Amino acid sequence: MRETLNKINEKKEIIVKREKNGKITEKNIRPSITNTSVNGGDNPYWEAILSLAPGSSCKPSEFASALCPTENFSGFSVCRVEYVN
């Protein structure tokens, strides 16, 4: 898990495809990934702080897709927490 996350953190660009209004577009989510870590000890999990800013947001599903592009999302649990400063 740490190797996968390290590879993501080293990239300058992470392009994901998404469908919006019936059109497929590509989006660079790398600037929207603020912080990442692997936590959990014997039961590890990825944790990420993702931007919610308009025009530079990253959905948890987009982050998971970048981490594991060949997986479907039935094997993932996503917990979304909003932090307000």
Backbone as a chain_set.jsonl record, in Angstrom:
{"seq": "MRETLNKINEKKEIIVKREKNGKITEKNIRPSITNTSVNGGDNPYWEAILSLAPGSSCKPSEFASALCPTENFSGFSVCRVEYVN", "coords": {"N": [[0.82, -1.194, 0.0], [1.932, 1.223, 0.774], [3.893, 1.578, -1.196], [2.339, 1.961, -3.506], [1.056, 4.362, -2.846], [3.291, 6.024, -2.576], [4.162, 6.109, -5.241], [2.037, 7.503, -6.412], [2.272, 9.96, -5.056], [4.69, 10.884, -6.075], [4.161, 11.604, -8.675], [3.679, 14.225, -11.068], [1.485, 14.753, -12.501], [-1.777, 13.414, -12.534], [-3.926, 11.853, -14.377], [-7.336, 11.405, -14.765], [-10.264, 9.924, -16.131], [-13.507, 11.193, -16.581], [-17.071, 11.258, -16.588], [-19.255, 13.736, -17.579], [-22.21, 15.411, -17.964], [-22.845, 13.724, -20.11], [-20.519, 13.633, -21.59], [-17.178, 12.499, -22.012], [-14.414, 13.456, -20.213], [-11.017, 14.462, -19.514], [-9.124, 14.839, -16.569], [-6.775, 16.439, -14.477], [-5.967, 15.373, -11.419], [-3.959, 15.663, -9.582], [-3.072, 18.233, -8.461], [-5.106, 18.584, -6.657], [-4.862, 16.794, -4.616], [-4.056, 17.004, -1.457], [-2.821, 15.904, 0.862], [-1.543, 12.71, 1.807], [-1.651, 9.428, 3.306], [-0.756, 6.237, 4.78], [-2.443, 4.383, 7.081], [-3.394, 2.579, 10.101], [-2.057, 0.238, 11.014], [-2.157, -3.177, 11.578], [-4.389, -3.448, 10.04], [-4.414, -1.931, 7.436], [-5.126, 1.219, 5.807], [-5.79, 3.692, 3.248], [-5.455, 7.175, 3.573], [-6.541, 10.37, 2.666], [-6.332, 13.853, 2.038], [-8.374, 15.77, 0.218], [-9.014, 18.291, -2.2], [-11.887, 20.378, -2.2], [-12.462, 22.581, -3.568], [-14.099, 24.659, -5.943], [-13.596, 23.922, -9.352], [-11.131, 22.786, -8.894], [-11.393, 20.317, -7.657], [-11.329, 17.016, -6.16], [-12.764, 13.95, -6.31], [-13.413, 11.299, -3.954], [-13.714, 8.833, -5.299], [-12.31, 9.29, -7.654], [-9.712, 9.545, -6.694], [-9.358, 6.951, -5.622], [-9.548, 5.519, -8.0], [-7.223, 6.388, -9.277], [-5.307, 5.281, -7.595], [-5.768, 2.518, -7.825], [-6.168, 1.534, -10.709], [-7.121, -0.711, -12.105], [-9.057, -1.908, -10.626], [-12.467, -2.513, -9.582], [-14.982, -0.592, -7.894], [-16.337, -2.0, -5.929], [-14.877, -3.203, -3.968], [-14.035, -1.239, -2.247], [-14.288, 0.908, 0.582], [-15.44, 4.062, 1.298], [-14.955, 6.885, 3.21], [-16.083, 9.996, 3.787], [-15.04, 13.017, 5.05], [-15.575, 16.277, 6.043], [-13.515, 19.007, 6.498], [-13.451, 22.111, 8.04], [-11.941, 25.192, 8.061]], "CA": [[0.0, 0.0, 0.0], [2.801, 2.407, 0.837], [4.526, 1.732, -2.508], [1.343, 2.543, -4.411], [0.872, 5.753, -2.453], [4.525, 6.742, -2.918], [4.152, 6.334, -6.689], [1.064, 8.577, -6.655], [2.823, 11.214, -4.537], [5.811, 11.314, -6.916], [3.686, 12.071, -9.982], [3.337, 15.639, -11.223], [0.154, 14.748, -13.111], [-2.564, 12.183, -12.425], [-5.075, 12.081, -15.259], [-8.455, 10.474, -14.657], [-11.367, 10.206, -17.049], [-14.792, 11.264, -15.913], [-18.198, 11.584, -17.452], [-20.042, 14.865, -17.087], [-23.182, 15.842, -18.966], [-22.794, 12.826, -21.253], [-19.239, 13.729, -22.28], [-16.003, 12.0, -21.292], [-13.338, 14.44, -20.159], [-9.857, 14.097, -18.716], [-8.898, 15.817, -15.511], [-5.578, 16.235, -13.675], [-6.364, 15.487, -10.014], [-2.78, 15.773, -8.707], [-3.057, 19.447, -7.638], [-6.203, 18.524, -5.681], [-4.499, 15.856, -3.551], [-3.299, 17.838, -0.537], [-2.008, 15.102, 1.776], [-1.896, 11.294, 1.785], [-0.919, 8.58, 4.253], [-1.25, 4.889, 5.042], [-2.645, 4.256, 8.527], [-4.151, 1.409, 10.5], [-1.286, -0.883, 11.559], [-2.441, -4.504, 11.014], [-5.527, -3.322, 9.14], [-4.066, -0.652, 6.817], [-6.036, 1.926, 4.9], [-5.286, 4.948, 2.724], [-6.148, 8.386, 3.993], [-6.136, 11.476, 1.801], [-7.042, 15.124, 2.112], [-8.647, 16.146, -1.166], [-9.611, 19.613, -2.353], [-13.288, 20.503, -2.6], [-12.588, 23.896, -4.18], [-14.653, 24.635, -7.301], [-12.615, 23.957, -10.426], [-9.933, 21.99, -8.585], [-11.796, 19.312, -6.674], [-11.014, 15.617, -6.429], [-13.699, 13.052, -5.631], [-12.774, 10.092, -3.422], [-13.705, 7.778, -6.32], [-11.231, 9.608, -8.592], [-8.475, 9.206, -5.988], [-9.289, 5.486, -5.589], [-9.287, 5.086, -9.367], [-5.81, 6.641, -9.56], [-4.527, 4.322, -6.812], [-5.999, 1.146, -8.3], [-6.914, 1.727, -11.955], [-7.711, -1.938, -12.656], [-10.06, -2.428, -9.689], [-13.776, -1.877, -9.552], [-15.136, 0.035, -6.593], [-17.084, -2.815, -4.969], [-13.968, -3.598, -2.902], [-13.599, -0.062, -1.504], [-15.17, 1.679, 1.46], [-14.992, 5.452, 1.302], [-15.502, 7.715, 4.267], [-15.801, 11.384, 3.444], [-15.131, 13.907, 6.195], [-15.302, 17.635, 5.603], [-12.835, 19.844, 7.47], [-13.665, 23.536, 7.803], [-10.993, 26.022, 8.832]], "C": [[0.864, 1.258, 0.0], [3.485, 2.66, -0.511], [3.581, 2.399, -3.5], [1.161, 4.017, -4.106], [2.111, 6.586, -2.77], [4.582, 7.058, -4.407], [3.201, 7.475, -7.055], [1.651, 9.919, -6.229], [3.958, 11.759, -5.391], [5.374, 11.904, -8.252], [3.368, 13.559, -9.965], [1.932, 15.797, -11.798], [-0.497, 13.396, -12.879], [-3.854, 12.442, -13.206], [-6.107, 10.986, -15.04], [-9.517, 10.891, -15.67], [-12.652, 10.243, -16.242], [-15.866, 11.665, -16.901], [-19.002, 12.697, -16.805], [-20.925, 15.351, -18.224], [-23.084, 15.026, -20.253], [-21.492, 12.857, -22.039], [-18.126, 13.192, -21.386], [-14.926, 13.08, -21.364], [-12.184, 13.883, -19.331], [-9.579, 15.226, -17.739], [-7.622, 15.451, -14.767], [-5.961, 16.451, -12.209], [-5.179, 15.719, -9.077], [-2.762, 17.054, -7.88], [-4.118, 19.437, -6.523], [-5.947, 17.555, -4.541], [-3.539, 16.584, -2.618], [-2.347, 17.035, 0.333], [-2.48, 13.655, 1.702], [-1.084, 10.54, 2.831], [-1.531, 7.189, 4.258], [-1.301, 4.759, 6.558], [-3.258, 2.9, 8.839], [-3.375, 0.217, 11.004], [-1.567, -2.193, 10.857], [-3.594, -4.49, 10.011], [-5.381, -2.004, 8.371], [-5.146, -0.098, 5.9], [-5.343, 3.197, 4.425], [-6.116, 6.078, 3.287], [-5.634, 9.521, 3.124], [-6.964, 12.706, 2.121], [-7.137, 15.63, 0.686], [-9.339, 17.497, -1.212], [-11.076, 19.504, -2.766], [-13.541, 21.833, -3.308], [-13.164, 23.783, -5.594], [-13.555, 24.777, -8.349], [-11.345, 23.172, -10.149], [-10.251, 20.951, -7.513], [-11.367, 17.918, -7.118], [-11.976, 14.757, -5.625], [-12.944, 11.856, -5.071], [-12.702, 8.966, -4.454], [-12.608, 8.029, -7.354], [-9.875, 9.263, -7.976], [-8.297, 7.688, -5.96], [-8.981, 4.925, -6.969], [-7.828, 5.295, -9.748], [-4.923, 5.647, -8.817], [-4.591, 2.92, -7.408], [-6.802, 1.181, -9.587], [-7.565, 0.469, -12.515], [-8.798, -2.525, -11.766], [-11.414, -1.78, -9.927], [-14.008, -1.406, -8.113], [-15.952, -0.774, -5.601], [-16.208, -3.244, -3.8], [-13.506, -2.447, -2.028], [-14.685, 0.434, -0.565], [-14.599, 3.078, 1.505], [-15.711, 6.18, 2.409], [-15.112, 9.146, 3.96], [-16.057, 12.265, 4.669], [-14.772, 15.298, 5.699], [-14.684, 18.425, 6.745], [-13.062, 21.296, 7.091], [-12.707, 24.308, 8.679], [-11.682, 27.273, 9.329]], "O": [[0.562, 2.233, -0.689], [3.641, 3.809, -0.924], [3.981, 3.294, -4.243], [1.118, 4.837, -5.023], [1.99, 7.737, -3.19], [5.002, 8.148, -4.796], [3.519, 8.31, -7.903], [1.54, 10.905, -6.958], [4.171, 12.97, -5.431], [6.14, 12.627, -8.89], [2.854, 14.086, -8.978], [1.278, 16.823, -11.613], [0.149, 12.356, -13.009], [-4.746, 13.156, -12.748], [-5.799, 9.797, -15.119], [-9.641, 12.066, -16.014], [-12.86, 9.434, -15.338], [-15.603, 12.321, -17.91], [-19.381, 12.613, -15.637], [-20.441, 15.662, -19.312], [-23.222, 15.566, -21.351], [-21.373, 12.173, -23.056], [-18.128, 13.399, -20.173], [-14.577, 13.553, -22.445], [-12.359, 12.949, -18.549], [-9.771, 16.403, -18.043], [-7.403, 14.28, -14.456], [-6.246, 17.577, -11.8], [-5.382, 15.952, -7.885], [-2.464, 16.986, -6.687], [-4.022, 20.201, -5.563], [-6.731, 17.496, -3.594], [-2.363, 16.763, -2.936], [-1.197, 17.429, 0.526], [-3.674, 13.396, 1.552], [0.018, 10.949, 3.197], [-2.658, 6.982, 3.808], [-0.304, 5.0, 7.238], [-3.603, 2.151, 7.925], [-3.999, -0.767, 11.402], [-1.262, -2.335, 9.673], [-3.748, -5.425, 9.225], [-6.133, -1.061, 8.617], [-5.947, -0.826, 5.314], [-4.442, 3.717, 5.084], [-7.329, 5.953, 3.457], [-4.434, 9.624, 2.874], [-8.151, 12.608, 2.435], [-6.128, 15.884, 0.029], [-10.162, 17.806, -0.351], [-11.45, 18.652, -3.572], [-14.683, 22.175, -3.612], [-12.76, 22.907, -6.358], [-12.691, 25.647, -8.242], [-10.562, 22.916, -11.064], [-9.472, 20.74, -6.583], [-11.082, 17.678, -8.292], [-11.999, 14.827, -4.396], [-11.939, 11.437, -5.647], [-11.724, 8.22, -4.479], [-12.032, 7.076, -7.879], [-8.992, 8.749, -8.663], [-7.208, 7.189, -6.242], [-8.231, 3.957, -7.091], [-7.252, 4.476, -10.464], [-3.899, 5.216, -9.346], [-3.579, 2.223, -7.483], [-7.998, 0.889, -9.571], [-8.482, 0.573, -13.329], [-9.399, -3.54, -12.118], [-11.502, -0.651, -10.409], [-13.273, -1.808, -7.211], [-16.239, -0.277, -4.512], [-16.727, -3.612, -2.746], [-12.667, -2.646, -1.15], [-15.87, 0.381, -0.894], [-13.402, 3.257, 1.726], [-16.933, 6.101, 2.531], [-13.926, 9.465, 3.882], [-17.146, 12.257, 5.243], [-13.769, 15.472, 5.008], [-15.256, 18.505, 7.833], [-12.881, 21.667, 5.931], [-12.661, 24.11, 9.893], [-11.058, 28.099, 9.996]]}, "num_chains": 1, "name": "protein.A"}
